[in-house]
Amino acid sequence: MRRRTLVVMGGIGVSIHLEIGVKKAIEWISHKRQENPKVSLGILVEEACRKFDLSPLQADFLYRHFVQTQ
């Protein structure tokens, strides 16, 4: 299976390759948090990992992404 990636420019001009599943998970979690801001981030990350078939490393990335943006 071939994986597609999306290149995102980081804050210091560092490029980060995000797999499409991670990008979709970020969008999904963002949407869910707008619907219900009180829902646990941990629960949303777990649900996103199951929904988008993400690895533990990708789950860690998602969690750090949302903690750093708060």
GROMACS elastic network, one bead per residue, 0.5 to 0.9 nm:
[ bonds ]
;  ai    aj funct       b0    kb
    3    19     6  0.71193   500
    3    20     6  0.79710   500
    4    18     6  0.86980   500
    4    19     6  0.60749   500
    4    20     6  0.61393   500
    4    21     6  0.89334   500
    5    17     6  0.59865   500
    5    18     6  0.54790   500
    5    20     6  0.56955   500
    5    21     6  0.89259   500
    6    16     6  0.81748   500
    6    17     6  0.56228   500
    6    18     6  0.51007   500
    6    19     6  0.60335   500
    6    20     6  0.64891   500
    6    23     6  0.80160   500
    7    15     6  0.62588   500
    7    16     6  0.57079   500
    7    18     6  0.62311   500
    7    19     6  0.86726   500
    8    14     6  0.83224   500
    8    15     6  0.55671   500
    8    16     6  0.52931   500
    8    17     6  0.64130   500
    8    18     6  0.72063   500
    9    12     6  0.79396   500
    9    13     6  0.55862   500
    9    14     6  0.57051   500
    9    16     6  0.63132   500
    9    17     6  0.88922   500
   10    13     6  0.51602   500
   10    15     6  0.56085   500
   10    16     6  0.65674   500
   11    14     6  0.69366   500
   12    15     6  0.87896   500
   18    21     6  0.81223   500
   18    22     6  0.62543   500
   18    23     6  0.64623   500
   19    22     6  0.53715   500
   19    23     6  0.64480   500
   19    24     6  0.88210   500
   20    24     6  0.61733   500
   20    25     6  0.85358   500
   21    24     6  0.51050   500
   21    25     6  0.60827   500
   21    26     6  0.86408   500
   21    52     6  0.56694   500
   21    53     6  0.76195   500
   21    54     6  0.70920   500
   22    26     6  0.61522   500
   22    27     6  0.86418   500
   22    48     6  0.88453   500
   22    49     6  0.87617   500
   22    52     6  0.76399   500
   22    54     6  0.73309   500
   22    58     6  0.69612   500
   22    59     6  0.86138   500
   22    61     6  0.87440   500
   22    62     6  0.75411   500
   23    26     6  0.51569   500
   23    27     6  0.63607   500
   23    28     6  0.86358   500
   24    27     6  0.51142   500
   24    28     6  0.60493   500
   24    29     6  0.85760   500
   24    48     6  0.88403   500
   24    52     6  0.76559   500
   25    29     6  0.59859   500
   25    30     6  0.83813   500
   25    45     6  0.81489   500
   25    48     6  0.55710   500
   25    49     6  0.75869   500
   25    51     6  0.81908   500
   25    52     6  0.66422   500
   25    54     6  0.88374   500
   25    62     6  0.79713   500
   26    29     6  0.52453   500
   26    30     6  0.60395   500
   26    31     6  0.85516   500
   26    48     6  0.84113   500
   26    62     6  0.69967   500
   26    65     6  0.86104   500
   26    66     6  0.85375   500
   27    30     6  0.51351   500
   27    31     6  0.61664   500
   27    32     6  0.86660   500
   28    31     6  0.51547   500
   28    32     6  0.62020   500
   28    33     6  0.86474   500
   28    44     6  0.89363   500
   28    48     6  0.74259   500
   29    32     6  0.50433   500
   29    33     6  0.60743   500
   29    34     6  0.86000   500
   29    41     6  0.83303   500
   29    44     6  0.62359   500
   29    45     6  0.72842   500
   29    48     6  0.71196   500
   30    33     6  0.51721   500
   30    34     6  0.63003   500
   30    35     6  0.87754   500
   30    66     6  0.88000   500
   31    34     6  0.51754   500
   31    35     6  0.63810   500
   31    36     6  0.87833   500
   32    35     6  0.50682   500
   32    36     6  0.61890   500
   32    37     6  0.78155   500
   32    39     6  0.82589   500
   32    44     6  0.78503   500
   33    36     6  0.50516   500
   33    38     6  0.75158   500
   33    39     6  0.68292   500
   33    40     6  0.88389   500
   33    41     6  0.82787   500
   33    44     6  0.84800   500
   34    37     6  0.57486   500
   36    39     6  0.58290   500
   37    40     6  0.83599   500
   38    41     6  0.87615   500
   39    42     6  0.87658   500
   39    43     6  0.75529   500
   39    44     6  0.75486   500
   40    43     6  0.53130   500
   40    44     6  0.64579   500
   40    45     6  0.87740   500
   41    44     6  0.51023   500
   41    45     6  0.61154   500
   41    46     6  0.85893   500
   41    63     6  0.74171   500
   41    66     6  0.79678   500
   41    67     6  0.85956   500
   42    45     6  0.51723   500
   42    46     6  0.61970   500
   42    47     6  0.86374   500
   42    63     6  0.73602   500
   43    46     6  0.51428   500
   43    47     6  0.61750   500
   43    48     6  0.85615   500
   44    47     6  0.50701   500
   44    48     6  0.60038   500
   44    49     6  0.85128   500
   45    48     6  0.50363   500
   45    49     6  0.60937   500
   45    50     6  0.87216   500
   45    59     6  0.64644   500
   45    60     6  0.87525   500
   45    62     6  0.67934   500
   45    63     6  0.66173   500
   46    49     6  0.51561   500
   46    50     6  0.64718   500
   46    51     6  0.86662   500
   46    59     6  0.75015   500
   47    50     6  0.52610   500
   47    51     6  0.60421   500
   47    52     6  0.85517   500
   48    52     6  0.58438   500
   48    53     6  0.78387   500
   48    54     6  0.77423   500
   48    59     6  0.83685   500
   49    52     6  0.54247   500
   49    53     6  0.53463   500
   49    55     6  0.71243   500
   49    56     6  0.81633   500
   49    58     6  0.80544   500
   49    59     6  0.63785   500
   50    53     6  0.50775   500
   50    54     6  0.67759   500
   51    54     6  0.80659   500
   54    57     6  0.80648   500
   54    58     6  0.58747   500
   54    59     6  0.66252   500
   55    58     6  0.51314   500
   55    59     6  0.62593   500
   55    60     6  0.87355   500
   56    60     6  0.62412   500
   56    61     6  0.86722   500
   57    60     6  0.51211   500
   57    61     6  0.63549   500
   57    62     6  0.87961   500
   58    62     6  0.62516   500
   58    63     6  0.86900   500
   59    62     6  0.50881   500
   59    63     6  0.62395   500
   59    64     6  0.86510   500
   60    63     6  0.51735   500
   60    64     6  0.61781   500
   60    65     6  0.84687   500
   61    64     6  0.52193   500
   61    65     6  0.59580   500
   61    66     6  0.87233   500
   62    65     6  0.50119   500
   62    66     6  0.63494   500
   62    67     6  0.86250   500
   63    66     6  0.54493   500
   63    67     6  0.61650   500
   63    68     6  0.86091   500
   64    67     6  0.50831   500
   64    68     6  0.59689   500
   64    69     6  0.85178   500
   65    68     6  0.54635   500
   65    69     6  0.63775   500
   66    69     6  0.51341   500
   66    70     6  0.64517   500
   67    70     6  0.55238   500
